[in-house]
Amino acid sequence: MIVHLMIHEGSNLSLSELPESLQELLTDELGSIRLVDRQTVTDVAEEFLSRLEAVGLSAPGTRDGAIAALSDHLSPTVAGRLRAQMTSVKDGDHWHVVAALPNTQIVKIMNAESVEVCAVALSKLPTAKAAEVLAQTPGERARRITYAMSLTSDVKPDAVHRIGQALAKDYGQPTQVAFDKGAAQRLGAILNAAVTETREEVLDDLTSQDPVFASDLRKAIFTFKDIPHRIAPTDVPNCIRSVDGETLSRAIAAALADDADMSAAAEFILSNVSQRMAGQIREDAQELGTVKKSDAEKAMSAVTAAIRELVEAGAITLREPEGETDG
């Protein structure tokens, strides 16, 4: 009765997500209802609402549902083994695994598989999710897939089954990787700790060999001269708070005596702290005089390391390098 009332009021129910046995049972039950008096309808609606309001937690309710909910949080090996044990998978239905994938993963399918396979996959997704995926698929590719959908009328159920099985196997299993960070992040961390000459040589070589990777790498690298471009002025006091005073003065002294980029970074720091603190740091820097190159590198690395710690802790956010913003 509740389902009939909601459909009658124009609600869009996702009944297709119910197990097929429940869909059939619901259809049989609805088919047995004839005329119902107004008081009974009111009583049923009130009882339904009272039970709904009493719900404090909604859990999957089935082992298959629990596996689907937890698989992204389990180890890849355990998740893969449990997914293979799902009742629906054993019964031959793999499409719920595909439908449960995040949109970004399904968009990968739309870009990697043949347009015919993509057309079948799009047809098997819930309508709202299919619309979202189509909107995130490049225009020309999306047009080819939608045209291919007009050719799927005569696709055999066995072919749809095999496509779902293949996609679930190729995309539904968590990918096992050796590293928890991408190559750019790993190399960036190494170059952050390297001396300037080594870092610049590597970046120059990579820029000529692989400009895309070099661009990603530059985003992962954060050095002293990047401070004015990637740190918000209001974050400067927080960034230098944990840096030892002598180390900060040494870094500022070396930077002020260096090229324009380094000097600009030092001035940026000094202009975004209190005048009293800036004056004291300048005075200490002048007393230090010329700083040895090795000591300068060490002091500047200490400053940038303190900033990276704040970034990793989520206390501050680095801005995108100039010229690297999206769109």
TIDONU-572468 format. One record per residue (C-alpha): z, x, y. Coordinates in steps of 0.5 Angstrom, whole numbers, padded with zeros to 4 digits, always signed. Layout:
! TIDONU-572468
ZXY...
//
This chain:
! TIDONU-572468
+0000+0000+0000+0002+0006+0005-0005+0009+0003-0009+0003+0005-0005+0001+0011-0007+0008+0014-0014+0008+0012-0014+0001+0015-0011+0004+0021-0017+0009+0021-0013+0015+0019-0016+0021+0016-0012+0023+0009-0014+0029+0006-0013+0026-0001-0018+0031-0004-0013+0036-0004-0009+0032-0009-0010+0033-0017-0015+0029-0019-0011+0026-0024-0007+0023-0018-0013+0021-0015-0015+0017-0020-0008+0014-0021-0008+0012-0014-0015+0009-0014-0013+0005-0020-0006+0003-0017-0010+0001-0010-0015-0003-0014-0009-0007-0017-0007-0010-0011-0009-0017-0009-0006-0021-0003+0001-0018-0001+0006-0022+0004+0008-0020+0011+0015-0019+0009+0013-0015+0003+0009-0010+0007+0014-0009+0013+0019-0008+0007+0015-0002+0004+0013+0001+0011+0021+0001+0013+0023+0004+0006+0017+0009+0007+0019+0011+0014+0026+0012+0012+0025+0017+0006+0020+0020+0010+0025+0021+0016+0030+0024+0010+0026+0029+0008+0029+0036+0010+0024+0041+0007+0017+0040+0004+0016+0045-0002+0010+0046-0006+0012+0042-0012+0008+0045-0017+0007+0052-0020+0000+0052-0018+0003+0050-0011+0008+0056-0011+0003+0061-0013-0002+0059-0008+0004+0059-0003+0007+0066-0005+0001+0070-0007+0000+0073+0000+0007+0076+0000+0007+0078-0007+0004+0085-0010-0003+0085-0011-0002+0086-0019+0003+0080-0020-0001+0076-0015-0007+0077-0019-0004+0075-0026-0001+0069-0023-0007+0066-0020-0010+0067-0027-0005+0063-0030-0006+0057-0025-0007+0051-0029-0013+0049-0024-0016+0056-0026-0015+0055-0033-0019+0048-0033-0025+0051-0029-0023+0049-0022-0024+0055-0018-0026+0052-0011-0018+0051-0009-0017+0058-0009-0023+0059-0004-0021+0053+0000-0014+0057+0001-0017+0063+0004-0016+0065+0011-0022+0063+0015-0023+0070+0017-0024+0071+0009-0029+0065+0009-0033+0068+0015-0034+0074+0011-0037+0070+0005-0042+0067+0010-0044+0074+0012-0045+0077+0006-0047+0072+0000-0054+0069+0000-0055+0063+0004-0056+0058-0002-0049+0060-0004-0046+0060+0003-0049+0053+0003-0045+0051-0003-0039+0054-0001-0039+0050+0006-0040+0044+0002-0034+0045-0002-0029+0046+0004-0025+0041+0007-0029+0038+0013-0025+0041+0018-0024+0048+0015-0032+0048+0014-0033+0046+0022-0028+0052+0024-0032+0057+0019-0039+0055+0021-0036+0056+0029-0034+0063+0027-0041+0065+0024-0046+0068+0028-0051+0063+0030-0057+0065+0027-0054+0066+0020-0050+0059+0021-0057+0056+0022-0060+0058+0016-0054+0056+0012-0054+0049+0015-0061+0049+0013-0060+0051+0006-0055+0045+0005-0061+0040+0006-0063+0044-0001-0057+0043-0005-0058+0036-0007-0060+0037-0014-0055+0043-0015-0052+0042-0022-0045+0042-0023-0045+0048-0028-0048+0052-0022-0043+0050-0017-0037+0052-0022-0040+0059-0023-0041+0060-0016-0034+0058-0015-0031+0062-0020-0035+0068-0018-0033+0067-0010-0025+0066-0013-0026+0073-0017-0029+0077-0011-0025+0074-0005-0019+0071-0008-0016+0077-0011-0011+0081-0006-0015+0088-0005-0011+0094-0007-0012+0099-0002-0009+0106-0003-0007+0106+0005-0003+0101+0009-0006+0103+0015-0014+0104+0017-0017+0111+0017-0017+0110+0025-0010+0109+0025-0008+0115+0020-0013+0120+0024-0010+0117+0031-0003+0119+0029-0005+0126+0026-0009+0127+0033-0003+0125+0037+0001+0131+0034-0005+0136+0035-0006+0140+0041-0011+0138+0046-0017+0143+0044-0017+0140+0037-0016+0133+0039-0022+0134+0044-0027+0137+0039-0025+0132+0033-0027+0127+0038-0033+0130+0041-0036+0131+0034-0034+0124+0032-0037+0121+0038-0044+0124+0036-0044+0123+0029-0040+0116+0028-0040+0113+0035-0036+0106+0033-0031+0110+0029-0030+0114+0035-0029+0108+0039-0024+0105+0034-0020+0112+0034-0020+0113+0041-0016+0106+0041-0011+0109+0036-0010+0116+0040-0005+0116+0046-0004+0122+0050+0000+0124+0056-0007+0123+0061-0008+0116+0058-0001+0113+0061-0004+0111+0067-0009+0107+0064-0005+0104+0058+0002+0103+0061+0004+0097+0065+0007+0100+0071+0013+0096+0070+0014+0099+0063+0015+0106+0066+0022+0106+0067+0023+0104+0060+0018+0109+0057+0022+0115+0060+0029+0112+0059+0030+0116+0052+0026+0122+0054+0031+0128+0056+0031+0130+0063+0029+0137+0062+0024+0135+0058+0021+0130+0062+0021+0135+0068+0018+0140+0064+0012+0135+0062+0011+0133+0070+0011+0140+0072+0006+0142+0067+0002+0136+0069+0002+0136+0076-0001+0143+0075-0006+0141+0071-0013+0138+0072-0014+0131+0075-0013+0127+0069-0006+0130+0068-0004+0130+0075-0006+0123+0076-0001+0121+0070+0005+0125+0073+0004+0121+0079+0003+0115+0076+0010+0116+0073+0013+0118+0079+0011+0112+0083+0014+0107+0078+0021+0110+0078+0026+0109+0084+0025+0114+0090+0031+0117+0088+0029+0119+0081+0022+0121+0083+0025+0126+0088+0030+0129+0083+0024+0130+0078+0020+0133+0083+0025+0138+0085+0027+0140+0078+0019+0141+0076+0018+0145+0082+0024+0149+0080+0021+0150+0073+0015+0153+0076+0009+0155+0072+0010+0152+0065+0008+0156+0058+0002+0152+0055+0006+0151+0049+0012+0148+0052+0008+0144+0056+0004+0141+0050+0011+0140+0047+0014+0136+0053+0008+0132+0054+0008+0130+0046+0016+0128+0047+0014+0123+0053+0008+0120+0049+0012+0120+0042+0018+0116+0046+0012+0111+0048+0009+0110+0042+0016+0109+0039+0017+0103+0044+0010+0100+0042+0012+0100+0034+0018+0097+0036+0014+0091+0040+0018+0093+0046+0012+0094+0050+0004+0093+0049-0001+0098+0050-0007+0096+0054-0014+0097+0052-0017+0103+0054-0022+0103+0060-0029+0100+0057-0027+0098+0051-0024+0091+0052-0028+0086+0048-0033+0081+0051
//
